[in-house]
Amino acid sequence: MNDPAPVVFVMIDGLRPDAIAAAGCTHLQALCQRGAWTLAARSVMPCITLPCHLSIFHSVPPTRHGITTNTYQPMARPLPGLLDTANLYNKRCAAFYNWEPLRDLGRPESLHIAWYRNTYMSEEGDDEVVDVAIDSIERHQPDFAFVYLGTVDTYGHFYGWMSEEYLGQARRVDVQFGRLLAALPAAAHVLVHADHGGLDRSHGNDTPAEMTIPWVLAGPQVRQNYQIAGPVSLLDTAPTLARLLDIPVHPQWEGRCIEEALIG
């Protein structure tokens, strides 16, 4: 019996929705054609990387998990996140990332595979993440894989969001994303989105440029070439991924599965 195809969640940190067309991100545009997508999903406040990721993986806003900066602290009222819940139901989870604070997205022993190298500051920093993810997913066949690509955000801080340098890095990362897509089984489900946008050289405020993100889902259970009409939030990612992994959502999660994107 063949192992089930993986559910893969790709984070492109700091990618604004309008950068996809402006940079000519052909692989992201192609994924929209074969999946369900919105360019009007919403981040959370403060729209900073670690608070956003704790909200993504635990489906609660920062006012609930309590992390409002890029410094991790244990939750005053802990609740299981996606990784913890998947592990509880014997799903093998993997994470590949190049920004170290993301090590705290799940509790110890929630990951079957974990790979980190501090490369988010370099132009080619996401290339190695993709190299390792491709090899590990093929060899170890996890049920769920989280692939974090951090350099687009770095270029936003260095040069400004929507600058030529920023758009050039978005285009480079899109090529790496295309390599990952090409290596996955045809039956895999893929969700890709950003955690926040950016304005000038920063993010963290409640402006459309900082709070609006792309959110694209594709796979056998997903509608094709379908623009999602309803609202989508970062809080909806964990429940949607849980549905695709066939595991229950935690009763304290506040997001919802994006049923509109799914067939049937």
SEDREN-432846 format. One record per residue: residue in one letter; z, y, x negated of N, C-alpha, C, CB in turn; residue number from 1. Coordinates in steps of 0.1 Angstrom, whole numbers. Atoms other than C-alpha are relative to their C-alpha. Glycine has a CB too. Layout:
BEGIN
ATOM  aa     nw     nv     nu    caw    cav    cau     cw     cv     cu    cbw    cbv    cbu    i
ATOM   A      Z      Y      X      Z      Y      X      Z      Y      X      Z      Y      X  NUM
...
This chain:
BEGIN
ATOM  aa     nw     nv     nu    caw    cav    cau     cw     cv     cu    cbw    cbv    cbu    i
ATOM   M      0    -12     -8      0      0      0      0     12     -9     12      0     10    1
ATOM   N      1    -12      8    -10     34    -14     12      9      3    -12      8      3    2
ATOM   D    -10    -10     -2     17     60    -20     -5     11      9      5      5    -14    3
ATOM   P      5    -11     -8     16     89      5     -4     12     -8     11      4     10    4
ATOM   A      5    -12      7     -3    120     -5     11     10     -1    -13      6      6    5
ATOM   P    -11    -10      1     20    148    -17     -1     12      9      2      4    -14    6
ATOM   V      0    -14     -6     30    180      0      3      9    -12     11      1     11    7
ATOM   V      0     -8     12     25    207    -26      2     15      5    -12     -1     -9    8
ATOM   F     -3    -14     -3     40    242    -23     -2      8    -13     14      2      5    9
ATOM   V      3     -8     11     25    268    -47      4     14      3    -16     -1     -3   10
ATOM   M     -4    -14     -1     41    302    -52     -7      8    -11     15      1     -2   11
ATOM   I      6    -10      9     20    330    -67      8     13      1    -15      2      3   12
ATOM   D    -10    -11     -1     47    355    -74     -7     14     -1     10     -1    -12   13
ATOM   G      4    -14      0     39    391    -65    -15      2      5      1      5    -13   14
ATOM   L     14     -1     -4      4    384    -50     -1      8     13     -7    -13      1   15
ATOM   R      2     -7    -12     -5    411    -25    -12     -6      8     -3     15     -3   16
ATOM   P     12      5     -8    -29    400      4    -13      6     -4      3      1     14   17
ATOM   D     12     -7      2    -54    427     -4     -5     -3    -14      2     14      1   18
ATOM   A      5      4     13    -56    414    -40     -9    -12      0     12     -2    -10   19
ATOM   I      9     12      0    -73    382    -30    -14      3      1      4     -9     13   20
ATOM   A     14     -4     -1   -105    399    -20     -4      9    -12     -4      7     13   21
ATOM   A      3    -10     11   -103    427    -46     -1     -7    -13     12     10      0   22
ATOM   A      1      7     12    -98    402    -74    -11    -11      0     13     -6     -4   23
ATOM   G     10     11     -1   -124    378    -61      6    -14     -2    -11      2    -10   24
ATOM   C     -7     13      1    -99    349    -58     -7    -11      9     15      1      5   25
ATOM   T      8      8     -8   -125    324    -47      6    -13      4    -13     -4     -8   26
ATOM   H     -6     13     -4   -103    293    -47     10      3     12      8     -6    -12   27
ATOM   L     -9     -3    -11    -77    310    -24     -9      3     13      8     12     -3   28
ATOM   Q      8     -3    -11   -105    322     -2     -6    -13      6    -12     10     -3   29
ATOM   A      5     13     -5   -120    287      0     11     -8      7     -5     -8    -12   30
ATOM   L    -11      7     -7    -86    273      9      2      5     14     13      1     -8   31
ATOM   C     -1     -6    -14    -84    297     39    -11     -6      9     -2     15     -1   32
ATOM   Q     11      6     -8   -118    283     50      4    -14      5    -13      0     -8   33
ATOM   R     -3     14     -4   -104    247     51     15     -1      5     -2     -9    -12   34
ATOM   G    -14      0     -5    -69    257     64      3     11     10      9      1    -12   35
ATOM   A     -5    -10     -9    -48    280     85      6     11     -9     10     -6     11   36
ATOM   W     -5    -11     10    -39    314     70      3     13      8    -11      3    -10   37
ATOM   T     -3    -13     -5    -25    348     76      1      9    -13     12      1      9   38
ATOM   L     -2    -10     10    -26    379     54     10     10      4    -14      7     -4   39
ATOM   A    -10     -9     -6      2    395     74     14     -7      1     -4      5     13   40
ATOM   A    -13      6      0     32    372     67     10     10     -6      0    -13     -8   41
ATOM   R    -10     -9      4     65    389     59     10     -6     -9      7      6     13   42
ATOM   S    -10      3      9     89    388     31     14      3      6     -2      7    -14   43
ATOM   V    -13     -3     -4    126    394     33      6     12     -8     10    -12      0   44
ATOM   M     -6    -11      8    148    424     22     13     -5     -5      2     12      9   45
ATOM   P      9     -7      9    155    429     -5    -11    -10     -5      7      6    -12   46
ATOM   C     11      9      4    120    416    -15     -1     -1    -15    -14      6      6   47
ATOM   I     -1      3     15    130    405    -50      0    -15     -2     14      6     -5   48
ATOM   T      4     14      2    121    372    -65     11    -10      4     -4     -2    -14   49
ATOM   L    -10     10     -3    154    352    -64      5      1     14     11      2    -10   50
ATOM   P     -4      0    -14    166    364    -30    -11     -6      9      3     14      4   51
ATOM   C     11      6     -8    131    356    -16      0    -15     -1    -13      6     -5   52
ATOM   H      0     15      2    132    321    -31     11     -7      7     -1     -3    -14   53
ATOM   L    -11      7     -7    166    313    -18     -2      0     15     14      8     -3   54
ATOM   S      4      0    -14    154    324     16    -11    -10      4     -4     14      4   55
ATOM   I     10     10     -2    123    303     13      5    -14      1    -11      1    -11   56
ATOM   F     -5     13      1    141    272      4     12     -4      9      4     -4    -14   57
ATOM   H    -11      3     -9    171    276     27     -2      6     14     12      6     -6   58
ATOM   S      4     -5    -14    154    293     57     10      9      6     -3    -12      9   59
ATOM   V     -9    -10     -5    180    320     60     -3     13     -8     15     -4     -1   60
ATOM   P      2    -13      7    179    358     51     10      2    -10     -1     11     10   61
ATOM   P    -10     -3     11    197    373     21     14      3      6     -5     11     -8   62
ATOM   T    -13     -3     -6    224    385     45      8    -13      3     -2      7     13   63
ATOM   R     -7     13     -2    233    348     51      3     -7    -14     -9     -9      8   64
ATOM   H     -2      7     12    228    333     16      8      9    -11    -12     -5     -6   65
ATOM   G     -8     -9      8    243    364     -1     -5      4    -13     13     -7     -2   66
ATOM   I      6     -4     13    220    367    -31    -10     11      2     -7    -13     -6   67
ATOM   T      8    -12     -2    205    402    -33     -5      5    -13      9     10      7   68
ATOM   T      6     -4     13    196    404    -70     -6    -12     -6     10      7     -9   69
ATOM   N      6     11      7    179    382    -95     11     -8     -8    -11      4    -10   70
ATOM   T    -11      7      6    213    369   -106      6    -10     10     11      9     -5   71
ATOM   Y     -5     10    -10    224    336    -89     15      0      1     -5    -14     -4   72
ATOM   Q    -14      3     -2    258    331    -74      1    -10     11      8     13      4   73
ATOM   P     -1     10    -10    270    302    -53      2      6     14     12    -10     -3   74
ATOM   M     -1     -5    -14    268    307    -15     15     -1      4     -9     -7     10   75
ATOM   A    -13      0     -5    301    316      1      1    -11     11      4     14      6   76
ATOM   R      1     11    -10    291    293     30    -12     -8     -3      0      6     15   77
ATOM   P     12      7      5    268    267     14     -7     -7     12      4    -11    -10   78
ATOM   L      7      8     -9    241    250     34    -12     -7     -8     -6      8     12   79
ATOM   P     11      7      7    215    224     23    -13      7      1     -1    -14      5   80
ATOM   G     13     -5      0    181    237     14    -11    -11      1     -3      8    -12   81
ATOM   L     11      9     -1    147    220     15      1    -12    -10    -14      7     -1   82
ATOM   L      0     10     11    151    202    -18     12    -10      3      2      6    -14   83
ATOM   D    -12      8     -2    186    189     -9     -3     -9     12     12      9      3   84
ATOM   T      3      8    -12    174    177     26    -10    -11     -3     -4      9     11   85
ATOM   A     10     10      3    143    160     12      6    -11     -8    -11      7     -8   86
ATOM   N     -6     10      8    164    142    -14      9     -9      8      9      7    -11   87
ATOM   L     -8      8     -9    188    131     13     -8    -11      7      8      9     10   88
ATOM   Y      9      9     -8    159    114     31     -9     -7    -10     -8      7     10   89
ATOM   N      7      8     10    147     97     -1    -14      4     -4      0    -14      4   90
ATOM   K     13     -6      4    118    120     -8      2      4    -15     -4     12      8   91
ATOM   R      0     -4     14    110    124    -45     -6     14     -2     -8    -11     -9   92
ATOM   C      4    -14      1    108    161    -53     -2      4    -15     10      9      6   93
ATOM   A      3     -4     14     94    178    -84     -1     16      0    -13     -6     -5   94
ATOM   A      1    -14      1     95    214    -96     -6      4    -14     13      7      3   95
ATOM   F      7     -4     12     73    231   -122      0     16      0    -14     -6     -2   96
ATOM   Y     -2    -14     -1     82    267   -130      2      7    -14     12      4      9   97
ATOM   N     -1     -7     13     82    294   -158     10     12      1    -13      4     -5   98
ATOM   W    -10    -10     -1    111    316   -146     13     -7      3     -4     11     11   99
ATOM   E    -11      9      0    145    301   -153      9      1     12      8      2    -12  100
ATOM   P     -9      0    -12    166    314   -123     -4     -9     11      1     14      5  101
ATOM   L      4      9    -11    146    292   -100      6    -14     -2    -15     -2      0  102
ATOM   R     -7     13      2    166    262   -114     11     -2     11      7     -1    -14  103
ATOM   D    -11      1     -9    192    270    -87     -5     -1     15      9     12     -1  104
ATOM   L      5      1    -14    169    264    -56      6    -12      7    -15      0      0  105
ATOM   G     -6     12     -6    185    230    -50     12     -3     -8    -10    -11      1  106
ATOM   R    -12      4      7    218    214    -60     -4    -11    -10     10     -6     10  107
ATOM   P      3     10     10    220    191    -90     -3    -14      6     12     -2     -9  108
ATOM   E      5     13     -4    202    158    -86     -9      0     13     12    -10      3  109
ATOM   S      9      0    -11    180    170    -58    -15     -1     -4      1     14      8  110
ATOM   L     14      2      6    149    168    -81     -1    -13     -7     -3     12     -9  111
ATOM   H      4     12      7    132    137    -93     -6      4    -14    -10     -8      8  112
ATOM   I      7     -6     12    112    158   -119      3     15      0    -15     -3      0  113
ATOM   A     -2    -14      1    120    192   -132     -6      4    -14     15      5      1  114
ATOM   W      6     -5     12     99    211   -158      1     15     -1    -14     -5     -2  115
ATOM   Y     -1    -14      1    106    246   -171     -4      4    -15     14      5      3  116
ATOM   R      2     -6     13     92    267   -200     -2     15      3    -12     -5     -7  117
ATOM   N      0    -14     -2     97    305   -203    -14      6     -5     11      6     -8  118
ATOM   T     14     -5      4     60    316   -202     -5     11     10    -10    -11      0  119
ATOM   Y      5     -9    -10     59    340   -173     -4     14     -5     11      2     11  120
ATOM   M      3    -13      6     55    370   -196    -13      0     -7     11      5     -9  121
ATOM   S     12      1      8     23    358   -213    -12     -2      9      1    -11    -10  122
ATOM   E     12      1     -8    -13    360   -200     -3    -14      4    -12      6     -8  123
ATOM   E      3     14     -2    -18    322   -203     12     -7      5     -5     -6    -12  124
ATOM   G    -13      7     -4     18    315   -190     -1    -10     11     10     10      3  125
ATOM   D      1      9    -11      7    298   -158     -9    -12     -3     -5      7     12  126
ATOM   D      9     10      3    -19    277   -174      7    -13     -3     -9      3    -12  127
ATOM   E     -7     12      3      6    253   -189      8     -6     12     10      3    -12  128
ATOM   V     -7      5    -12     26    251   -157    -10     -9      8      5     12      9  129
ATOM   V     10      8     -7     -6    239   -140     -4    -13     -7    -13      8      3  130
ATOM   D      3     12      8    -14    215   -168     11    -11      2     -1      3    -15  131
ATOM   V    -11     10     -2     20    198   -165      1     -5     14     13      7     -5  132
ATOM   A     -1      4    -14     20    198   -127    -11    -10      3     -2     12      9  133
ATOM   I     11      9     -3    -14    181   -126      3    -14     -6    -14      5     -6  134
ATOM   D     -3     13      7     -4    154   -151     12     -7      7      3      2    -15  135
ATOM   S    -12      6     -6     30    148   -135     -2     -5     14     12     10     -1  136
ATOM   I      3      4    -14     18    147    -99     -8    -13      0     -7     11      8  137
ATOM   E      9     12      1     -9    122   -109      8    -12     -4    -11      3     -9  138
ATOM   R     -6     11      6     14    100   -130     13     -5      8      4      3    -14  139
ATOM   H    -13      3     -6     47    102   -110      0      0     15     11      9     -5  140
ATOM   Q      2      0    -14     34    108    -75     12      4      9     -5    -14      5  141
ATOM   P    -12     -4     -9     63    128    -60     -5      3     14      5     13     -6  142
ATOM   D      3     -3    -14     64    133    -23     -2     15      3     11     -5      9  143
ATOM   F      0    -15     -1     70    171    -27      0      6    -14     12      5      9  144
ATOM   A      1     -7     13     60    194    -56      0     15      3    -12     -5     -8  145
ATOM   F      0    -14      0     69    230    -61     -6      5    -13     15      6      2  146
ATOM   V      7     -5     12     46    248    -85      1     16      1    -15     -5      0  147
ATOM   Y     -2    -15      0     56    284    -94     -8      6    -11     15      3     -2  148
ATOM   L      8     -7      9     32    307   -111      4     15      0    -15     -1      4  149
ATOM   G     -7    -13      0     49    339   -123     -7     12     -6     12     -2     -7  150
ATOM   T      6    -10      8     24    359   -143     -6     12      7    -10     -5     -9  151
ATOM   V      6    -11     -7      8    380   -116     10     11      3     -6     -5     14  152
ATOM   D    -11    -10     -1     41    396   -109      3      7    -13     13     -7      5  153
ATOM   T     -2     -7     13     46    403   -146    -11     11     -2     -1    -11    -11  154
ATOM   Y     11    -10      2     12    421   -147      2     12     10    -13     -6      2  155
ATOM   G     -3    -11     -9     22    441   -116     11     10     -6      5     -5     13  156
ATOM   H    -11     -8      7     54    453   -135     -6      7    -12     12     -8     -3  157
ATOM   F      5     -6     12     35    460   -167    -10     11      3     -7    -11     -9  158
ATOM   Y     11     -9     -2      4    477   -153     -1      7     13    -13     -8     -3  159
ATOM   G      1     -5    -14      9    484   -116     -7     -9      9     -6     14     -1  160
ATOM   W      7      8    -10      0    465    -85    -13      6      3      9     -1     13  161
ATOM   M     14     -3     -3    -37    466    -78     -7      7    -11     -1      8     13  162
ATOM   S      7     -5     12    -45    479   -113    -11    -10     -4     10      3    -11  163
ATOM   E     10     10      5    -75    463   -131      6    -11     -7    -10      8     -9  164
ATOM   E     -7     10      7    -51    444   -153      6    -10     10     10      5    -10  165
ATOM   Y     -6      8    -10    -32    431   -123    -10     -9      7      8      8     10  166
ATOM   L     11      8     -7    -64    420   -105     -6    -10     -9    -10     10      6  167
ATOM   G      5      9      9    -77    404   -136      9    -12     -2     -2      6    -14  168
ATOM   Q    -10     11      1    -45    383   -139      0     -8     13     14      5     -3  169
ATOM   A      1      7    -13    -47    374   -102    -12     -9      0     -1      9     12  170
ATOM   R     13      8      1    -83    362   -108      2    -12    -10    -12      8     -5  171
ATOM   R     -3     11      9    -71    341   -138      8    -11      6      6      5    -13  172
ATOM   V     -9     10     -6    -43    325   -119     -7     -7     12     12      7      6  173
ATOM   D      8      7    -10    -67    317    -90     -8    -11     -6     -9     10      7  174
ATOM   V      7     11      7    -88    297   -115      9    -12     -2     -6      5    -13  175
ATOM   Q    -10     10      3    -57    278   -125      4     -8     13     13      5     -7  176
ATOM   F     -3      5    -13    -48    273    -88    -12    -10      4      2     11     10  177
ATOM   G     11      8     -3    -83    259    -83      0    -13     -8    -13      7     -3  178
ATOM   R     -1     12      8    -78    234   -111     11    -10      6      4      3    -14  179
ATOM   L    -10      8     -6    -46    222    -94     -6     -6     13     12      8      3  180
ATOM   L      6      5    -13    -64    219    -60     -9    -12     -3     -7     11      8  181
ATOM   A     10     11      2    -92    198    -75      6    -13     -5    -10      5    -11  182
ATOM   A     -7     12      5    -67    174    -91      8     -7     11      9      3    -11  183
ATOM   L     -9      6    -11    -48    167    -58     -8    -10      8      6     10      8  184
ATOM   P      7      9     -9    -57    138    -35     -5      7     12     10    -12      4  185
ATOM   A      6     -7    -11    -79    147     -6     10      1     12    -12     -8      5  186
ATOM   A    -10      0    -11    -50    138     18     12      9     -2      4    -14      2  187
ATOM   A    -12     -8      3    -25    162      2      0     12      9     -1      5    -15  188
ATOM   H     -2    -12     -7    -11    191     21      4     11    -10     11     -1     11  189
ATOM   V     -2    -10     10    -10    224      2      4     13      8    -12      3     -9  190
ATOM   L     -4    -13     -5      9    256     11      1      9    -12     14     -1      8  191
ATOM   V     -1    -10     11      4    286    -11      3     14      7    -13      1     -8  192
ATOM   H     -2    -14     -4     19    321     -6      8      7    -11      9      0     13  193
ATOM   A     -7     -8      9     36    349    -24     14      2      5     -7     14     -2  194
ATOM   D    -14     -3     -4     73    359    -23      1     15      5     10     -3    -11  195
ATOM   H      0    -14     -3     66    397    -21    -13      6     -5     12      7     -6  196
ATOM   G     11     -8      6     39    423    -29      6      9    -10     -7      8     11  197
ATOM   G     -5    -10      9     44    454    -49     -7     13      2     -2     -5    -14  198
ATOM   L      5    -13     -1     38    491    -51      3      7    -14      6      8     12  199
ATOM   D     -1     -6     13     31    511    -83      4    -11    -10     10     11     -1  200
ATOM   R     -4     10     10     51    490   -109     13     -7      5      2      6    -13  201
ATOM   S    -12      6     -4     79    477    -87     -1     -6     14     12     10     -1  202
ATOM   H     -1      5    -13     90    460    -55     15     -1      3     -7    -14      2  203
ATOM   G    -14      1     -4    122    456    -35      3      9     12      9      4    -11  204
ATOM   N     -2     -8    -12    117    482     -7     -7     -4     12     -4     15     -4  205
ATOM   D      6      4    -13    107    479     29    -13      8      3     10      2     11  206
ATOM   T     13     -6     -3     71    492     26    -10    -12      2     -4      9    -12  207
ATOM   P      9     10     -2     41    473     38     -6     -6    -12    -12      5      9  208
ATOM   A      5      5     12     27    470      3      9    -10     -7     -3     11    -10  209
ATOM   E    -10      8      7     59    453     -9      4    -12      9     12      8     -3  210
ATOM   M     -5     10    -10     68    433     23    -11    -10      5      7      6     11  211
ATOM   T     11      8     -6     34    418     33     -6     -9    -10    -11      9      6  212
ATOM   I      4     11      9     23    385     18    -11     -8      6     12     -8     -5  213
ATOM   P      9     10     -5     -5    360     21      7    -14      2    -13     -2     -9  214
ATOM   W     -6     13     -3      4    325     36    -11     -9      4     12      2     11  215
ATOM   V     12      9     -3    -22    297     35      4    -14     -1    -11      3    -10  216
ATOM   L     -4     14     -1    -17    261     46    -13     -8      2     10     -2     11  217
ATOM   A     12      8     -2    -43    233     43      4    -15     -1    -11      3    -10  218
ATOM   G     -2     14      1    -44    195     47     -4     -7     13     15     -3     -2  219
ATOM   P      5      8    -11    -52    167     72      6      4     13      2    -14     -2  220
ATOM   Q     -7     -3    -12    -27    179     98     -2     15      4     15     -3     -1  221
ATOM   V      1    -15     -1    -38    216     96    -14      4      6      2      7    -13  222
ATOM   R     12     -5     -6    -64    235    116     -9      5    -12      2     11     10  223
ATOM   Q      9     -5     11    -95    245     95     -6     14      4    -11    -10     -2  224
ATOM   N      6    -14     -2   -108    281     91      7      7     12    -15     -1      2  225
ATOM   Y     -7     -5    -11    -81    293    114     10     11     -4      9    -11      7  226
ATOM   Q     -9    -11      3    -64    327    113     12      0      9     -8     14      1  227
ATOM   I    -12      1     -8    -28    325    124      2     13      7     12     -4     -9  228
ATOM   A     -2    -12     -8    -22    350    152     15      4      1     -6     -1     14  229
ATOM   G    -14     -3     -2     16    348    155      7      4    -13      7    -12      5  230
ATOM   P     -7     -4     12     42    361    131      4    -11     -9     13      8      4  231
ATOM   V     -4     10     10     50    342     99      9      7    -10    -12     -6     -8  232
ATOM   S    -10     -5      9     80    348     77      3    -10    -11     14      3      8  233
ATOM   L     -4      9     10     93    334     45     10    -11      5      7      8    -12  234
ATOM   L    -10     10     -6    120    317     66     -7    -12      6      9      7     10  235
ATOM   D      7     11     -7     93    296     82     -6    -11     -9    -11      6      8  236
ATOM   T      6      9     10     82    279     50      7    -14      0      0      6    -14  237
ATOM   A     -8     13      1    110    253     47     -2     -9     13     15      3     -2  238
ATOM   P      3      8    -12    107    242     84    -14     -6      1      3      7     12  239
ATOM   T     14      5      0     69    239     81     -2    -12    -10     -9     11     -3  240
ATOM   L      1     10     10     72    219     49      8    -13      4      5      5    -14  241
ATOM   A     -8     11     -5     99    197     64     -8     -8     10     13      5      6  242
ATOM   R      9      8    -10     75    188     93    -10     -8     -7     -7     11      9  243
ATOM   L     11      7      7     48    178     68      6    -12     -8     -7      9     -9  244
ATOM   L     -7     11      7     74    157     49      6    -10      9     10      6     -9  245
ATOM   D     -6      9    -10     86    141     81     15     -1     -2     -7    -13      0  246
ATOM   I    -14      0      1    122    151     76      6     11      9      5      3    -15  247
ATOM   P     -6    -10     -9    146    170     99      3     13     -6     12     -6      7  248
ATOM   V     -5    -13      5    154    207     96     15      0      2     -7     12      8  249
ATOM   H    -15     -1     -1    190    216     90      3     10     12      6      6    -13  250
ATOM   P     -2     -8    -12    205    231    122      3     14     -3     12     -6      7  251
ATOM   Q     -3    -14      3    215    263    104    -12      7     -6     11      1    -10  252
ATOM   W     12     -8      4    180    271     92     -4      9     11    -11    -10     -4  253
ATOM   E      3    -10    -10    168    302    110    -15      1      2      6     13     -4  254
ATOM   G     14      0     -1    130    298    105     -5    -10     10     -7     -1    -13  255
ATOM   R      6     10    -10    106    277    126    -13     -5     -7     -3      7     13  256
ATOM   C     13      6      4     77    254    119    -11      8      6     -1    -15      3  257
ATOM   I     11     -8     -5     44    273    122     -9    -10      7     -8      7    -11  258
ATOM   E      8      9     -8     31    250    150    -14      4      2      7     -3     13  259
ATOM   E     13     -5     -2      1    272    155    -10     -4    -10      0     16      1  260
ATOM   A      9      3     11    -13    262    122     -4    -15      0      6      3    -13  261
ATOM   L      2     15      0    -11    224    130     -9     -5     11     14     -6      0  262
ATOM   I      9      7    -10    -35    201    148      9     -7     10    -10    -10     -7  263
ATOM   G     -8      7    -10    -20    189    181     14      5      2      0    -14     -4  264
